[in-house]
Amino acid sequence: MSRYFIEILKEGDFSIEDVFTEVKKDFPALDLSRVEPVLTSLIKMKVRITAISYNTIDPRGNPVVSSGIVMRPFNRRPRGVLHFLPSANIDKFGSGSDALLIFEGVLAFLGYIVIIPDLLGNGVTKDTVEYPFLMSENTGRVAYDMHRAAIEYFVEVLGYTLHKHISVGGYSMGGSGALALVRHIEKEKPRDIIIDRAIIGGGIYDLNVAFEEFVKTGFAQYPAAPGIFKAYDNWYDLDLDYSKVFTGPLLENMESWLDRTHFRDQLTEWIGQDLHQYMHPDFFTAERNPEIEKLWNKFSENSLIEGWTPKTHILFSHASDDQSVPTRVAQYTYQEFRKRGAKVRIRYGKGGHYEFGKWYFLRMGIHLILKRMAFWRFH
């Protein structure tokens, strides 16, 4: 009997043309005119996407059933395994197990098995569990349990063993999640999961460093802070007095605006990008009020840098003009890990948080192609 895998929720087969249709819906401003015709002419395979449910735990250690997707080449031998963490699901309706085909799944069309957890607050838990936004320990655990469920699914349903050598990736919040998964795997030291390399981009790896930058600039391209604060208030039982955390229209409308039924562009329009318009004035002072200090203390507990030095080879990438996730977060992470002898590298680019994401996915794609070529060379 499986310890993690519970059941198949649904599945379907998709082509690369289907991917571009979905991407255009989610990112209408993204210019794919050069990429789309090339990839649709080169990639003819289909992938089968299976949504599964599995056992894991919530941030308080209570058992919970979560969900995610497993993507695999249809009627072709897979060329490797990639565990990819999803970007932030600002609204709760676009997770992998709901939509099946999501943007991050494009990498499956390179012939890889791709595992993507929904994470809590999404998929089957979207209406029953508060989203643990950027809570590192739980993110790593829930992703790890998804991988264990995928291993059981492949054995029990498909009749073969998932390859133990994997790559790990993720961009934006997915980058934070990817680093959390690497940390959890290194902590668990399982014999049947070995990370060859992690390619991680655009993530917040230390919230204190990120918010120090937000205090300095007073600007965030996307207002993610309110969602993080709400998650921390819930899971850590902080009992926040929001009149000392937020101000203006956000304070007046937070219950409806932060219920995760609205899209990113809607929230940006309502809340704005100037933190002075929605954060309490004490947020910008050296002596923060007690309510904001409660949050800062919990940020420290969720650092992915402190108290751990990765053994995995990690390539970080970040936009040098990122206005959503301060570039200093990536710089600080890289420098701290390097001081301790970690095998990490970093690459910078231009285009801001969203446009740079295309470069990140291209870099991940190149890694997977080269890894595939090396595999066939020695087998």
Secondary structure, DSSP 8 states (H G I E B T S, - for coil): --SSEEEEEEEEEE-HHHHHHHHHHH-TT---TTHHHHHHHH----EEEEEEEEEEE-TTS-EEEEEEEEEEETTS----EEEEE----SSTT--HHHHS--GGGGGGGGT-EEEEE--TTSGGGTTTS---TT-HHHHHHHHHHHHHHHHHHIIIIISS---SEEEEEEETHHHHHHHHHHHHHHHH--TT-EEEEEEEES--S-HHHHHHHHHHH-B-SS--HHHHHHHHHHHTT----GGGTB-HHHHHHHHHHTSS-S-HHHHHHHH-SBGGGTB-GGGGSSS--HHHHHHHHHHHHT-SSTT----S-EEEEEETT-SSS-HHHHHHHHHHHHHTT--EEEEEESSHHHHHHHHHHHHHHHHHHHHHHHHHHT-
